[in-house]
């Protein structure tokens, strides 16, 4: 099968830094290049204690995938995947991957993933549409997220995104049939709005196609703040990326 990869004219490509230039930039006094910035809202302690939902933001400033930072991009992707897998572990999770073109034109990795769907666990359900894939199963699927991020790495100008919705136990068993009767071509916004209205325990979203940024919303009744912070610390340490926590 033919996979179309978006290509830009040679003179439109930004400057690609050498490894030496990247290291020099990272080592400048006060530089946050290559760091992971981690913050949450609300950050006021009194307000924080009164909130059920806490929104976390993970971003790597200055490391956009369209220029000089492919190594940082790959490492950030692995961090994001590790966090999703850790926070959604053992929870029934809906993962929605959305692309602007037909999934069969995306990447060989996504094609291979889709080809294996018939061999998947009987307790996992898939709904495949021309421009999106919805997976419902236990935890976040590492192979799916790897295929998704590999596609972003190859075709950095395609507008793709994913969201994971980890729901309460028994949610999908009692879920309204309308979730599984989405008309082809109706778009992913309908699915996202449908799942978001039921207050997921964990929602993790990839926020921008050209910037390393992930948003994680947590229900504190099920997942503690301390667990989120420790999960992020471990994921960053595993990839050797410095973590800057902004809790003010």
Helices and strands as residue ranges (DSSP letters): G 10-12, H 19-26, E 36-41, H 45-49, E 53-59, H 70-87, E 92-98, G 103-105, H 108-115, G 117-119, E 125-129, E 132-138, H 142-154, E 161-167, G 172-174, G 177-180, H 189-196, E 202-206, E 213-219, H 225-239, E 243-246
